[in-house]
Amino acid sequence: MKSCLIVIDAQESFRQRAYWSESVAQPYFAAQNALIEGCSAAGVPIVRIFHVDEPAIASHPFAVESGFVRPIEGLAPFDASATFTKHRHSALVNSGLDIWLTRHGIGRLIVSGIRTEQCCETTTRHASDLGWEVDYVTDATLTFDMVQPDGRPLAAADIKDRTAAVLDGRFATVCSVAQALQRARAQAGERVAA
């Protein structure tokens, strides 16, 4: 089964948000970059996803007009096999990604990017429901502290733990970077042998 790494919304837009934290982001960059470099070395295709929404004005960091819908600083450079723009949480909604994956015989997605519980989790659930196998690499996703509806704080680490718990075995195989790369390399080896 052919794998593909999906790098979701790793864009400069997030650095413009008040909740952005460089200290929280650094472990993410290390994991995301290791995943990118490992997939590149194994010949696993890498797809880049950008999120764009309205209003289409320069002051909105997710509008193209802002200039922030570009790869986030700190992300390892890579030659994307394809780049898609999405306007919803799932990267599979009206982006063309599903068509590209099908045409290229991709059976397993390796999900990574920003934010853990939003676009990464939503894309994972959607992909699973559409029949793709998903490796969800929690360390290669990024999120930030939030405030619950009752005003209590919710730490980013707890959000990541919760996401991993609800996805694993139901919608995805939750993997470390090393595990995802091992699975992708094994599949690449199988294709070469065939």
Stockholm file with secondary structure:
# STOCKHOLM 1.0

chainA/1-194         MKSCLIVIDAQESFRQRAYWSESVAQPYFAAQNALIEGCSAAGVPIVRIFHVDEPAIASHPFAVESGFVRPIEGLAPFDASATFTKHRHSALVNSGLDIWLTRHGIGRLIVSGIRTEQCCETTTRHASDLGWEVDYVTDATLTFDMVQPDGRPLAAADIKDRTAAVLDGRFATVCSVAQALQRARAQAGERVAA
#=GR chainA/1-194 SS CEEEEEEESCBGGGGGSTTCCHHHHHHHHHHHHHHHHHHHHHTCCEEEEEECCSCCSTTSTTSGGGTCCSBCTTSCCCCCSEEEEESSSSTTSSSSHHHHHHHTTEEEEEEEEECIIIIIHHHHHHHHHTTCEEEEEEEEEECCCEECTTSCEECHHHHHHHHHHHHBTTTBEEECHHHHHHHHHHHHHHHHHC
#=GC SS_cons         CEEEEEEESCBGGGGGSTTCCHHHHHHHHHHHHHHHHHHHHHTCCEEEEEECCSCCSTTSTTSGGGTCCSBCTTSCCCCCSEEEEESSSSTTSSSSHHHHHHHTTEEEEEEEEECIIIIIHHHHHHHHHTTCEEEEEEEEEECCCEECTTSCEECHHHHHHHHHHHHBTTTBEEECHHHHHHHHHHHHHHHHHC
//
